[in-house]
Structures are given as C-alpha cells and as structure tokens.
C-alpha cells in the first residue's frame, strides 16, 4: 500500500470516526432541565412556539424536522423528564403521548362554579355541566388528559355514579347534610332527621337550601325575609327534596344518608356552645328550647 493510499484511508477512517462520534452525541443529546417540567400545548400551537417554549437545541430541531414534528404539533400536556433525550421527547410530542394531570374535584355549590373550575384547569373552555347532571359529580381526585372533552368528562362521571349504584334523591339529601355540618360524627343523625321528615311529609326546612335559594352562601343567620324567598330549592316553602343537589357531597355525607340510624328525631339546631355541634329533638317543644338557647348565643355575639 503506497503512501498516498494510506493517507486517503486515514482520512476516510477519521471522517467515519467523526461521523460516528457526531451521531453518538446527537442521539444522546438531552434536555437541560434538572427537574420534571410540564409542557402545555393548546390547540393551534405552532412549531416555532413549541421550540421557543423549550428553548430548543439544534439537535431537537433536527430530530423534530426529520420526524415531521414541525408539520404538526399535537395539543396536550406533556412531562419533560429531567435530562430527557431529545429524540425521545420529539417522538413523545409527535405521537401525542400525553401525561395525565391530577384533577381534584372538591365541594362545588353550583354547576357554574364547577364549570369555571374545569374551564380553568383543562384545555377546553366549553364545559357545561347542567343542573340536571350535577348529581353525577363526585368529589375526588381523578386523572384526566388535559385535552379531555366535556362529553368524555361526563361519561367518566356517569360511569362512576352508576358503579356506586346511587340514586339522585340520595345525592340531593347528602348535599344538604354536607352543607349542614363539617362535623362528620353527626352527619348520620342529621340524615335521620331529614329522612323522618320526608317519611311524614313534613317540609325539610333546611337552612342551607334557603342560602342556596337566596344565592348567598355566607349567611350566618337566616331571617324571615330569607325564608320567604321563592325558589324550588327553598325547603321552607316547598315540601320534599330540592330539584338538584345544593353542592357536590362528600362520600362521608352520602354514606351518612345510606346508613342513617333509626331515630325519632324530627328537629335539630346548632348548639348554643357554638362549637359546630347540634342539639337534636323529637318534639317541637324541646326543639324550641334548643333554638331559643342558640338564638340567645347569636345575639350575645352580635350575629
């Protein structure tokens, strides 16, 4: 092998080595984030906007444009793992492999409150849970894709409601119990009072339903003017249950209705100790004494 041939061979081998090293480093190029980062890509996000949000490197752009990510950016929420390879990230984004988000549904008093929350937390802004479907909503932490549609969301809620084998009346009564107290040990007793009233055809006369009818959930004292508010939710004016839940009740409140004990209680009112507990009564006379003590306590505190 002559000297010229050797030189050419060395040059070729060097170029191959450099190309191999370049390919190795390219394939192993990684993102710069040291902590997981969640990326939100709304509908209509452009390739340039995606690159700007990632402060994309040359290698990311090369992979993206080679694999067609520059032609279509799929909307969604994606987690960029610490020092993730650019090739893996491009494939994830190109294929629309979303990471679900945790959505905590707590207590909401109206469908509009829930819709506002969903429109803020999810990509879509057209959630429209109605009064007729409000009873399907269960307070819980769920995993959803950020791009979930209103129809998909309600399908999930409906399936869970059916799986729990509940009926609307149970949920409505549980919502009243939920609004009556935060003290869980008393919830079954409160449920028993309302169930006894329903069986006897007595109006429920539940103060939380009056607050709902008035539209003021901050009321600390229910006055005669509030009791006179005309609304199908006002259980002082209308017997039976309201037409829909007055909040999304917790599992504790639902269980309190389902497992309510047998009692002879027909009345209850907040305790004059003002400690969040209640006094229960089987007779109107006993209830009036309890109520008088409570109102005296309110007057003493200027409420």
C-alpha positions as protocol buffer text, in pm:
chain_id: "A"
residue {
  index: 1
  type: UNK
  ca { x: 0 y: 0 z: 0 }
}
residue {
  index: 2
  type: UNK
  ca { x: 159 y: 324 z: -112 }
}
residue {
  index: 3
  type: UNK
  ca { x: 182 y: 639 z: 98 }
}
residue {
  index: 4
  type: UNK
  ca { x: -97 y: 820 z: -87 }
}
residue {
  index: 5
  type: UNK
  ca { x: -338 y: 531 z: -38 }
}
residue {
  index: 6
  type: UNK
  ca { x: -254 y: 523 z: 332 }
}
residue {
  index: 7
  type: UNK
  ca { x: -328 y: 893 z: 369 }
}
residue {
  index: 8
  type: UNK
  ca { x: -664 y: 855 z: 193 }
}
residue {
  index: 9
  type: UNK
  ca { x: -752 y: 559 z: 412 }
}
residue {
  index: 10
  type: UNK
  ca { x: -661 y: 754 z: 728 }
}
residue {
  index: 11
  type: UNK
  ca { x: -875 y: 1047 z: 615 }
}
residue {
  index: 12
  type: UNK
  ca { x: -1172 y: 818 z: 544 }
}
residue {
  index: 13
  type: UNK
  ca { x: -1136 y: 645 z: 881 }
}
residue {
  index: 14
  type: UNK
  ca { x: -1108 y: 980 z: 1056 }
}
residue {
  index: 15
  type: UNK
  ca { x: -1420 y: 1107 z: 885 }
}
residue {
  index: 16
  type: UNK
  ca { x: -1606 y: 789 z: 974 }
}
residue {
  index: 17
  type: UNK
  ca { x: -1493 y: 822 z: 1335 }
}
residue {
  index: 18
  type: UNK
  ca { x: -1600 y: 1184 z: 1348 }
}
residue {
  index: 19
  type: UNK
  ca { x: -1934 y: 1097 z: 1189 }
}
residue {
  index: 20
  type: UNK
  ca { x: -1985 y: 813 z: 1436 }
}
residue {
  index: 21
  type: UNK
  ca { x: -1898 y: 1037 z: 1730 }
}
residue {
  index: 22
  type: UNK
  ca { x: -2124 y: 1310 z: 1594 }
}
residue {
  index: 23
  type: UNK
  ca { x: -2410 y: 1064 z: 1553 }
}
residue {
  index: 24
  type: UNK
  ca { x: -2347 y: 928 z: 1903 }
}
residue {
  index: 25
  type: UNK
  ca { x: -2357 y: 1270 z: 2064 }
}
residue {
  index: 26
  type: UNK
  ca { x: -2658 y: 1366 z: 1853 }
}
residue {
  index: 27
  type: UNK
  ca { x: -2854 y: 1059 z: 1957 }
}
residue {
  index: 28
  type: UNK
  ca { x: -2758 y: 1118 z: 2318 }
}
residue {
  index: 29
  type: UNK
  ca { x: -2833 y: 1491 z: 2324 }
}
residue {
  index: 30
  type: UNK
  ca { x: -3059 y: 1576 z: 2616 }
}
residue {
  index: 31
  type: UNK
  ca { x: -3280 y: 1850 z: 2753 }
}
residue {
  index: 32
  type: UNK
  ca { x: -3127 y: 2084 z: 3008 }
}
residue {
  index: 33
  type: UNK
  ca { x: -3398 y: 2068 z: 3277 }
}
residue {
  index: 34
  type: UNK
  ca { x: -3288 y: 1908 z: 3605 }
}
residue {
  index: 35
  type: UNK
  ca { x: -3646 y: 1873 z: 3736 }
}
residue {
  index: 36
  type: UNK
  ca { x: -3960 y: 1734 z: 3566 }
}
residue {
  index: 37
  type: UNK
  ca { x: -4126 y: 2005 z: 3362 }
}
residue {
  index: 38
  type: UNK
  ca { x: -4487 y: 2001 z: 3243 }
}
residue {
  index: 39
  type: UNK
  ca { x: -4545 y: 2138 z: 2898 }
}
residue {
  index: 40
  type: UNK
  ca { x: -4893 y: 2263 z: 2798 }
}
residue {
  index: 41
  type: UNK
  ca { x: -4959 y: 2287 z: 2426 }
}
residue {
  index: 42
  type: UNK
  ca { x: -5302 y: 2434 z: 2343 }
}
residue {
  index: 43
  type: UNK
  ca { x: -5482 y: 2364 z: 2018 }
}
residue {
  index: 44
  type: UNK
  ca { x: -5313 y: 2561 z: 1741 }
}
residue {
  index: 45
  type: UNK
  ca { x: -4966 y: 2574 z: 1896 }
}
residue {
  index: 46
  type: UNK
  ca { x: -4713 y: 2635 z: 1618 }
}
residue {
  index: 47
  type: UNK
  ca { x: -4384 y: 2453 z: 1579 }
}
residue {
  index: 48
  type: UNK
  ca { x: -4195 y: 2777 z: 1637 }
}
residue {
  index: 49
  type: UNK
  ca { x: -4390 y: 2843 z: 1959 }
}
residue {
  index: 50
  type: UNK
  ca { x: -4308 y: 2491 z: 2075 }
}
residue {
  index: 51
  type: UNK
  ca { x: -3938 y: 2545 z: 2007 }
}
residue {
  index: 52
  type: UNK
  ca { x: -3945 y: 2881 z: 2185 }
}
residue {
  index: 53
  type: UNK
  ca { x: -4112 y: 2731 z: 2492 }
}
residue {
  index: 54
  type: UNK
  ca { x: -3846 y: 2460 z: 2508 }
}
residue {
  index: 55
  type: UNK
  ca { x: -3555 y: 2688 z: 2418 }
}
residue {
  index: 56
  type: UNK
  ca { x: -3498 y: 2408 z: 2170 }
}
residue {
  index: 57
  type: UNK
  ca { x: -3146 y: 2298 z: 2083 }
}
residue {
  index: 58
  type: UNK
  ca { x: -3018 y: 2231 z: 1732 }
}
residue {
  index: 59
  type: UNK
  ca { x: -3041 y: 1857 z: 1789 }
}
residue {
  index: 60
  type: UNK
  ca { x: -3405 y: 1885 z: 1898 }
}
residue {
  index: 61
  type: UNK
  ca { x: -3489 y: 2082 z: 1585 }
}
residue {
  index: 62
  type: UNK
  ca { x: -3302 y: 1833 z: 1365 }
}
residue {
  index: 63
  type: UNK
  ca { x: -3494 y: 1538 z: 1510 }
}
residue {
  index: 64
  type: UNK
  ca { x: -3824 y: 1731 z: 1502 }
}
residue {
  index: 65
  type: UNK
  ca { x: -3787 y: 1829 z: 1137 }
}
residue {
  index: 66
  type: UNK
  ca { x: -3666 y: 1485 z: 1036 }
}
residue {
  index: 67
  type: UNK
  ca { x: -3958 y: 1308 z: 1208 }
}
residue {
  index: 68
  type: UNK
  ca { x: -4225 y: 1558 z: 1097 }
}
residue {
  index: 69
  type: UNK
  ca { x: -4299 y: 1731 z: 1427 }
}
residue {
  index: 70
  type: UNK
  ca { x: -4256 y: 2064 z: 1250 }
}
residue {
  index: 71
  type: UNK
  ca { x: -4554 y: 1979 z: 1028 }
}
residue {
  index: 72
  type: UNK
  ca { x: -4799 y: 1912 z: 1313 }
}
residue {
  index: 73
  type: UNK
  ca { x: -4785 y: 1986 z: 1686 }
}
residue {
  index: 74
  type: UNK
  ca { x: -5037 y: 1776 z: 1878 }
}
residue {
  index: 75
  type: UNK
  ca { x: -5213 y: 1963 z: 2160 }
}
residue {
  index: 76
  type: UNK
  ca { x: -5182 y: 1823 z: 2508 }
}
residue {
  index: 77
  type: UNK
  ca { x: -4994 y: 1824 z: 2835 }
}
residue {
  index: 78
  type: UNK
  ca { x: -4657 y: 1650 z: 2837 }
}
residue {
  index: 79
  type: UNK
  ca { x: -4400 y: 1594 z: 3109 }
}
residue {
  index: 80
  type: UNK
  ca { x: -4042 y: 1658 z: 3005 }
}
residue {
  index: 81
  type: UNK
  ca { x: -3838 y: 1431 z: 3229 }
}
residue {
  index: 82
  type: UNK
  ca { x: -3504 y: 1555 z: 3370 }
}
residue {
  index: 83
  type: UNK
  ca { x: -3233 y: 1544 z: 3105 }
}
residue {
  index: 84
  type: UNK
  ca { x: -3464 y: 1358 z: 2868 }
}
residue {
  index: 85
  type: UNK
  ca { x: -3314 y: 1263 z: 2533 }
}
residue {
  index: 86
  type: UNK
  ca { x: -3421 y: 1499 z: 2258 }
}
residue {
  index: 87
  type: UNK
  ca { x: -3507 y: 1207 z: 2033 }
}
residue {
  index: 88
  type: UNK
  ca { x: -3739 y: 1056 z: 2296 }
}
residue {
  index: 89
  type: UNK
  ca { x: -3904 y: 1395 z: 2355 }
}
residue {
  index: 90
  type: UNK
  ca { x: -3961 y: 1452 z: 1983 }
}
residue {
  index: 91
  type: UNK
  ca { x: -4118 y: 1107 z: 1948 }
}
residue {
  index: 92
  type: UNK
  ca { x: -4339 y: 1169 z: 2252 }
}
residue {
  index: 93
  type: UNK
  ca { x: -4464 y: 1501 z: 2117 }
}
residue {
  index: 94
  type: UNK
  ca { x: -4504 y: 1377 z: 1760 }
}
residue {
  index: 95
  type: UNK
  ca { x: -4711 y: 1078 z: 1874 }
}
residue {
  index: 96
  type: UNK
  ca { x: -4923 y: 1284 z: 2117 }
}
residue {
  index: 97
  type: UNK
  ca { x: -4826 y: 1066 z: 2415 }
}
residue {
  index: 98
  type: UNK
  ca { x: -4976 y: 1288 z: 2683 }
}
residue {
  index: 99
  type: UNK
  ca { x: -4919 y: 1258 z: 3056 }
}
residue {
  index: 100
  type: UNK
  ca { x: -5244 y: 1280 z: 3255 }
}
residue {
  index: 101
  type: UNK
  ca { x: -5298 y: 1562 z: 3500 }
}
residue {
  index: 102
  type: UNK
  ca { x: -5444 y: 1521 z: 3850 }
}
residue {
  index: 103
  type: UNK
  ca { x: -5778 y: 1698 z: 3878 }
}
residue {
  index: 104
  type: UNK
  ca { x: -5919 y: 1740 z: 4228 }
}
residue {
  index: 105
  type: UNK
  ca { x: -6293 y: 1797 z: 4238 }
}
residue {
  index: 106
  type: UNK
  ca { x: -6389 y: 1928 z: 4579 }
}
residue {
  index: 107
  type: UNK
  ca { x: -6714 y: 2078 z: 4700 }
}
residue {
  index: 108
  type: UNK
  ca { x: -6889 y: 2297 z: 4445 }
}
residue {
  index: 109
  type: UNK
  ca { x: -7224 y: 2455 z: 4522 }
}
residue {
  index: 110
  type: UNK
  ca { x: -7340 y: 2527 z: 4169 }
}
residue {
  index: 111
  type: UNK
  ca { x: -7277 y: 2382 z: 3822 }
}
residue {
  index: 112
  type: UNK
  ca { x: -7134 y: 2719 z: 3717 }
}
residue {
  index: 113
  type: UNK
  ca { x: -6869 y: 2704 z: 3990 }
}
residue {
  index: 114
  type: UNK
  ca { x: -6769 y: 2359 z: 3866 }
}
residue {
  index: 115
  type: UNK
  ca { x: -6767 y: 2467 z: 3501 }
}
residue {
  index: 116
  type: UNK
  ca { x: -6546 y: 2767 z: 3583 }
}
residue {
  index: 117
  type: UNK
  ca { x: -6302 y: 2534 z: 3759 }
}
residue {
  index: 118
  type: UNK
  ca { x: -6293 y: 2283 z: 3472 }
}
residue {
  index: 119
  type: UNK
  ca { x: -6251 y: 2557 z: 3212 }
}
residue {
  index: 120
  type: UNK
  ca { x: -5953 y: 2689 z: 3409 }
}
residue {
  index: 121
  type: UNK
  ca { x: -5783 y: 2354 z: 3473 }
}
residue {
  index: 122
  type: UNK
  ca { x: -5836 y: 2184 z: 3134 }
}
residue {
  index: 123
  type: UNK
  ca { x: -5761 y: 2288 z: 2778 }
}
residue {
  index: 124
  type: UNK
  ca { x: -6122 y: 2320 z: 2669 }
}
residue {
  index: 125
  type: UNK
  ca { x: -6327 y: 2620 z: 2780 }
}
residue {
  index: 126
  type: UNK
  ca { x: -6672 y: 2489 z: 2689 }
}
residue {
  index: 127
  type: UNK
  ca { x: -6756 y: 2269 z: 2988 }
}
residue {
  index: 128
  type: UNK
  ca { x: -7124 y: 2296 z: 3063 }
}
residue {
  index: 129
  type: UNK
  ca { x: -7232 y: 2065 z: 3346 }
}
residue {
  index: 130
  type: UNK
  ca { x: -7603 y: 2137 z: 3388 }
}
residue {
  index: 131
  type: UNK
  ca { x: -7833 y: 2134 z: 3689 }
}
residue {
  index: 132
  type: UNK
  ca { x: -7984 y: 1808 z: 3558 }
}
residue {
  index: 133
  type: UNK
  ca { x: -7644 y: 1634 z: 3555 }
}
residue {
  index: 134
  type: UNK
  ca { x: -7493 y: 1797 z: 3865 }
}
residue {
  index: 135
  type: UNK
  ca { x: -7583 y: 1495 z: 4080 }
}
residue {
  index: 136
  type: UNK
  ca { x: -7341 y: 1281 z: 3877 }
}
residue {
  index: 137
  type: UNK
  ca { x: -7035 y: 1467 z: 4005 }
}
residue {
  index: 138
  type: UNK
  ca { x: -6830 y: 1300 z: 4279 }
}
residue {
  index: 139
  type: UNK
  ca { x: -6570 y: 1488 z: 4482 }
}
residue {
  index: 140
  type: UNK
  ca { x: -6246 y: 1301 z: 4432 }
}
residue {
  index: 141
  type: UNK
  ca { x: -5903 y: 1331 z: 4270 }
}
residue {
  index: 142
  type: UNK
  ca { x: -5904 y: 1200 z: 3915 }
}
residue {
  index: 143
  type: UNK
  ca { x: -5651 y: 1160 z: 3637 }
}
residue {
  index: 144
  type: UNK
  ca { x: -5758 y: 1311 z: 3305 }
}
residue {
  index: 145
  type: UNK
  ca { x: -5580 y: 1408 z: 2988 }
}
residue {
  index: 146
  type: UNK
  ca { x: -5563 y: 1787 z: 2968 }
}
residue {
  index: 147
  type: UNK
  ca { x: -5744 y: 1770 z: 2632 }
}
residue {
  index: 148
  type: UNK
  ca { x: -6044 y: 1576 z: 2768 }
}
residue {
  index: 149
  type: UNK
  ca { x: -6372 y: 1687 z: 2608 }
}
residue {
  index: 150
  type: UNK
  ca { x: -6688 y: 1775 z: 2803 }
}
residue {
  index: 151
  type: UNK
  ca { x: -6851 y: 1458 z: 2669 }
}
residue {
  index: 152
  type: UNK
  ca { x: -6564 y: 1236 z: 2781 }
}
residue {
  index: 153
  type: UNK
  ca { x: -6560 y: 1402 z: 3123 }
}
residue {
  index: 154
  type: UNK
  ca { x: -6933 y: 1346 z: 3179 }
}
residue {
  index: 155
  type: UNK
  ca { x: -6909 y: 987 z: 3052 }
}
residue {
  index: 156
  type: UNK
  ca { x: -6648 y: 920 z: 3323 }
}
residue {
  index: 157
  type: UNK
  ca { x: -6869 y: 1083 z: 3589 }
}
residue {
  index: 158
  type: UNK
  ca { x: -7175 y: 889 z: 3475 }
}
residue {
  index: 159
  type: UNK
  ca { x: -6993 y: 554 z: 3483 }
}
residue {
  index: 160
  type: UNK
  ca { x: -6871 y: 616 z: 3837 }
}
residue {
  index: 161
  type: UNK
  ca { x: -7217 y: 722 z: 3950 }
}
residue {
  index: 162
  type: UNK
  ca { x: -7365 y: 403 z: 3805 }
}
residue {
  index: 163
  type: UNK
  ca { x: -7087 y: 192 z: 3956 }
}
residue {
  index: 164
  type: UNK
  ca { x: -7168 y: 332 z: 4302 }
}
residue {
  index: 165
  type: UNK
  ca { x: -7534 y: 237 z: 4244 }
}
residue {
  index: 166
  type: UNK
  ca { x: -7663 y: 569 z: 4377 }
}
residue {
  index: 167
  type: UNK
  ca { x: -7989 y: 745 z: 4306 }
}
residue {
  index: 168
  type: UNK
  ca { x: -8040 y: 1116 z: 4262 }
}
residue {
  index: 169
  type: UNK
  ca { x: -8250 y: 1153 z: 4577 }
}
residue {
  index: 170
  type: UNK
  ca { x: -7969 y: 1013 z: 4792 }
}
residue {
  index: 171
  type: UNK
  ca { x: -7721 y: 1258 z: 4642 }
}
residue {
  index: 172
  type: UNK
  ca { x: -7959 y: 1553 z: 4690 }
}
residue {
  index: 173
  type: UNK
  ca { x: -8019 y: 1470 z: 5056 }
}
residue {
  index: 174
  type: UNK
  ca { x: -7646 y: 1408 z: 5108 }
}
residue {
  index: 175
  type: UNK
  ca { x: -7574 y: 1754 z: 4967 }
}
residue {
  index: 176
  type: UNK
  ca { x: -7799 y: 1909 z: 5233 }
}
residue {
  index: 177
  type: UNK
  ca { x: -7625 y: 1706 z: 5505 }
}
residue {
  index: 178
  type: UNK
  ca { x: -7291 y: 1817 z: 5362 }
}
residue {
  index: 179
  type: UNK
  ca { x: -7388 y: 2182 z: 5392 }
}
residue {
  index: 180
  type: UNK
  ca { x: -7533 y: 2142 z: 5740 }
}
residue {
  index: 181
  type: UNK
  ca { x: -7213 y: 2042 z: 5916 }
}
residue {
  index: 182
  type: UNK
  ca { x: -6842 y: 1974 z: 5887 }
}
residue {
  index: 183
  type: UNK
  ca { x: -6861 y: 1752 z: 6195 }
}
residue {
  index: 184
  type: UNK
  ca { x: -6872 y: 1404 z: 6044 }
}
residue {
  index: 185
  type: UNK
  ca { x: -6990 y: 1212 z: 6356 }
}
residue {
  index: 186
  type: UNK
  ca { x: -7324 y: 1400 z: 6349 }
}
residue {
  index: 187
  type: UNK
  ca { x: -7398 y: 1355 z: 5981 }
}
residue {
  index: 188
  type: UNK
  ca { x: -7589 y: 1024 z: 6022 }
}
residue {
  index: 189
  type: UNK
  ca { x: -7814 y: 1184 z: 6288 }
}
residue {
  index: 190
  type: UNK
  ca { x: -7884 y: 1485 z: 6066 }
}
residue {
  index: 191
  type: UNK
  ca { x: -7965 y: 1249 z: 5779 }
}
residue {
  index: 192
  type: UNK
  ca { x: -8206 y: 1061 z: 6008 }
}
residue {
  index: 193
  type: UNK
  ca { x: -8393 y: 1384 z: 6089 }
}
residue {
  index: 194
  type: UNK
  ca { x: -8448 y: 1462 z: 5722 }
}
residue {
  index: 195
  type: UNK
  ca { x: -8545 y: 1106 z: 5637 }
}
residue {
  index: 196
  type: UNK
  ca { x: -8802 y: 1111 z: 5920 }
}
residue {
  index: 197
  type: UNK
  ca { x: -8942 y: 1438 z: 5788 }
}
residue {
  index: 198
  type: UNK
  ca { x: -8966 y: 1304 z: 5434 }
}
residue {
  index: 199
  type: UNK
  ca { x: -9150 y: 993 z: 5554 }
}
residue {
  index: 200
  type: UNK
  ca { x: -9404 y: 1207 z: 5740 }
}
residue {
  index: 201
  type: UNK
  ca { x: -9450 y: 1454 z: 5455 }
}
residue {
  index: 202
  type: UNK
  ca { x: -9310 y: 1739 z: 5662 }
}
residue {
  index: 203
  type: UNK
  ca { x: -9112 y: 2016 z: 5492 }
}
residue {
  index: 204
  type: UNK
  ca { x: -8740 y: 1969 z: 5541 }
}
residue {
  index: 205
  type: UNK
  ca { x: -8691 y: 2331 z: 5650 }
}
residue {
  index: 206
  type: UNK
  ca { x: -8319 y: 2304 z: 5584 }
}
residue {
  index: 207
  type: UNK
  ca { x: -8138 y: 2634 z: 5624 }
}
residue {
  index: 208
  type: UNK
  ca { x: -7871 y: 2552 z: 5360 }
}
residue {
  index: 209
  type: UNK
  ca { x: -8143 y: 2531 z: 5096 }
}
residue {
  index: 210
  type: UNK
  ca { x: -8251 y: 2883 z: 5190 }
}
residue {
  index: 211
  type: UNK
  ca { x: -7895 y: 3008 z: 5145 }
}
residue {
  index: 212
  type: UNK
  ca { x: -7893 y: 2840 z: 4805 }
}
residue {
  index: 213
  type: UNK
  ca { x: -8227 y: 2998 z: 4713 }
}
residue {
  index: 214
  type: UNK
  ca { x: -8106 y: 3342 z: 4823 }
}
residue {
  index: 215
  type: UNK
  ca { x: -7774 y: 3291 z: 4647 }
}
residue {
  index: 216
  type: UNK
  ca { x: -7571 y: 3399 z: 4950 }
}
residue {
  index: 217
  type: UNK
  ca { x: -7366 y: 3115 z: 5098 }
}
residue {
  index: 218
  type: UNK
  ca { x: -7208 y: 3344 z: 5360 }
}
residue {
  index: 219
  type: UNK
  ca { x: -7530 y: 3396 z: 5557 }
}
residue {
  index: 220
  type: UNK
  ca { x: -7471 y: 3320 z: 5923 }
}
residue {
  index: 221
  type: UNK
  ca { x: -7827 y: 3389 z: 6035 }
}
residue {
  index: 222
  type: UNK
  ca { x: -8144 y: 3301 z: 5846 }
}
residue {
  index: 223
  type: UNK
  ca { x: -8412 y: 3569 z: 5884 }
}
residue {
  index: 224
  type: UNK
  ca { x: -8782 y: 3569 z: 5793 }
}
residue {
  index: 225
  type: UNK
  ca { x: -8710 y: 3766 z: 5475 }
}
residue {
  index: 226
  type: UNK
  ca { x: -8478 y: 3486 z: 5365 }
}
residue {
  index: 227
  type: UNK
  ca { x: -8735 y: 3217 z: 5444 }
}
residue {
  index: 228
  type: UNK
  ca { x: -8982 y: 3392 z: 5214 }
}
residue {
  index: 229
  type: UNK
  ca { x: -8753 y: 3365 z: 4909 }
}
residue {
  index: 230
  type: UNK
  ca { x: -8946 y: 3191 z: 4634 }
}
residue {
  index: 231
  type: UNK
  ca { x: -8742 y: 2911 z: 4482 }
}
residue {
  index: 232
  type: UNK
  ca { x: -8789 y: 2538 z: 4423 }
}
residue {
  index: 233
  type: UNK
  ca { x: -8478 y: 2499 z: 4641 }
}
residue {
  index: 234
  type: UNK
  ca { x: -8639 y: 2668 z: 4943 }
}
residue {
  index: 235
  type: UNK
  ca { x: -8748 y: 2373 z: 5159 }
}
residue {
  index: 236
  type: UNK
  ca { x: -8932 y: 2603 z: 5397 }
}
residue {
  index: 237
  type: UNK
  ca { x: -9179 y: 2686 z: 5119 }
}
residue {
  index: 238
  type: UNK
  ca { x: -9181 y: 2353 z: 4932 }
}
residue {
  index: 239
  type: UNK
  ca { x: -9209 y: 2001 z: 5072 }
}
residue {
  index: 240
  type: UNK
  ca { x: -8988 y: 1720 z: 4951 }
}
residue {
  index: 241
  type: UNK
  ca { x: -8637 y: 1741 z: 4816 }
}
residue {
  index: 242
  type: UNK
  ca { x: -8499 y: 2026 z: 4604 }
}
residue {
  index: 243
  type: UNK
  ca { x: -8477 y: 1952 z: 4230 }
}
residue {
  index: 244
  type: UNK
  ca { x: -8097 y: 1908 z: 4238 }
}
residue {
  index: 245
  type: UNK
  ca { x: -7808 y: 1888 z: 4483 }
}
residue {
  index: 246
  type: UNK
  ca { x: -7706 y: 2213 z: 4653 }
}
residue {
  index: 247
  type: UNK
  ca { x: -7340 y: 2104 z: 4640 }
}
residue {
  index: 248
  type: UNK
  ca { x: -7124 y: 1810 z: 4544 }
}
residue {
  index: 249
  type: UNK
  ca { x: -7145 y: 1598 z: 4861 }
}
residue {
  index: 250
  type: UNK
  ca { x: -6855 y: 1405 z: 5008 }
}
residue {
  index: 251
  type: UNK
  ca { x: -6854 y: 1027 z: 5042 }
}
residue {
  index: 252
  type: UNK
  ca { x: -6900 y: 1075 z: 5418 }
}
residue {
  index: 253
  type: UNK
  ca { x: -7227 y: 1259 z: 5365 }
}
residue {
  index: 254
  type: UNK
  ca { x: -7351 y: 1005 z: 5110 }
}
residue {
  index: 255
  type: UNK
  ca { x: -7269 y: 721 z: 5349 }
}
residue {
  index: 256
  type: UNK
  ca { x: -7449 y: 908 z: 5628 }
}
residue {
  index: 257
  type: UNK
  ca { x: -7770 y: 907 z: 5423 }
}
residue {
  index: 258
  type: UNK
  ca { x: -7735 y: 545 z: 5313 }
}
residue {
  index: 259
  type: UNK
  ca { x: -7655 y: 424 z: 5666 }
}
residue {
  index: 260
  type: UNK
  ca { x: -7865 y: 668 z: 5867 }
}
residue {
  index: 261
  type: UNK
  ca { x: -7973 y: 521 z: 6204 }
}
residue {
  index: 262
  type: UNK
  ca { x: -8334 y: 476 z: 6309 }
}
residue {
  index: 263
  type: UNK
  ca { x: -8421 y: 766 z: 6540 }
}
residue {
  index: 264
  type: UNK
  ca { x: -8729 y: 958 z: 6649 }
}
residue {
  index: 265
  type: UNK
  ca { x: -8563 y: 1293 z: 6587 }
}
residue {
  index: 266
  type: UNK
  ca { x: -8759 y: 1545 z: 6383 }
}
residue {
  index: 267
  type: UNK
  ca { x: -8564 y: 1859 z: 6470 }
}
residue {
  index: 268
  type: UNK
  ca { x: -8213 y: 1982 z: 6525 }
}
residue {
  index: 269
  type: UNK
  ca { x: -8040 y: 2315 z: 6559 }
}
residue {
  index: 270
  type: UNK
  ca { x: -7688 y: 2438 z: 6620 }
}
residue {
  index: 271
  type: UNK
  ca { x: -7570 y: 2412 z: 6976 }
}
residue {
  index: 272
  type: UNK
  ca { x: -7557 y: 2726 z: 7188 }
}
residue {
  index: 273
  type: UNK
  ca { x: -7196 y: 2627 z: 7262 }
}
residue {
  index: 274
  type: UNK
  ca { x: -7119 y: 2750 z: 6909 }
}
residue {
  index: 275
  type: UNK
  ca { x: -6873 y: 2464 z: 6863 }
}
residue {
  index: 276
  type: UNK
  ca { x: -7010 y: 2322 z: 6538 }
}
residue {
  index: 277
  type: UNK
  ca { x: -7222 y: 2055 z: 6706 }
}
residue {
  index: 278
  type: UNK
  ca { x: -7603 y: 2031 z: 6715 }
}
residue {
  index: 279
  type: UNK
  ca { x: -7883 y: 1954 z: 6958 }
}
residue {
  index: 280
  type: UNK
  ca { x: -8143 y: 1704 z: 6840 }
}
residue {
  index: 281
  type: UNK
  ca { x: -8507 y: 1681 z: 6949 }
}
residue {
  index: 282
  type: UNK
  ca { x: -8807 y: 1457 z: 6895 }
}
residue {
  index: 283
  type: UNK
  ca { x: -9066 y: 1718 z: 6996 }
}
residue {
  index: 284
  type: UNK
  ca { x: -9128 y: 2075 z: 6888 }
}
residue {
  index: 285
  type: UNK
  ca { x: -9126 y: 2196 z: 7249 }
}
residue {
  index: 286
  type: UNK
  ca { x: -8779 y: 2054 z: 7307 }
}
residue {
  index: 287
  type: UNK
  ca { x: -8659 y: 2196 z: 6977 }
}
residue {
  index: 288
  type: UNK
  ca { x: -8793 y: 2543 z: 7063 }
}
residue {
  index: 289
  type: UNK
  ca { x: -8592 y: 2543 z: 7385 }
}
residue {
  index: 290
  type: UNK
  ca { x: -8278 y: 2444 z: 7194 }
}
residue {
  index: 291
  type: UNK
  ca { x: -8344 y: 2708 z: 6926 }
}
residue {
  index: 292
  type: UNK
  ca { x: -8404 y: 2980 z: 7189 }
}
residue {
  index: 293
  type: UNK
  ca { x: -8071 y: 2899 z: 7352 }
}
residue {
  index: 294
  type: UNK
  ca { x: -7896 y: 2915 z: 7015 }
}
residue {
  index: 295
  type: UNK
  ca { x: -8051 y: 3249 z: 6921 }
}
residue {
  index: 296
  type: UNK
  ca { x: -7951 y: 3391 z: 7257 }
}
residue {
  index: 297
  type: UNK
  ca { x: -7595 y: 3285 z: 7185 }
}
residue {
  index: 298
  type: UNK
  ca { x: -7614 y: 3454 z: 6843 }
}
residue {
  index: 299
  type: UNK
  ca { x: -7742 y: 3777 z: 6998 }
}
residue {
  index: 300
  type: UNK
  ca { x: -7465 y: 3767 z: 7255 }
}
residue {
  index: 301
  type: UNK
  ca { x: -7211 y: 3757 z: 6973 }
}
residue {
  index: 302
  type: UNK
  ca { x: -7388 y: 4024 z: 6770 }
}
residue {
  index: 303
  type: UNK
  ca { x: -7463 y: 3791 z: 6480 }
}
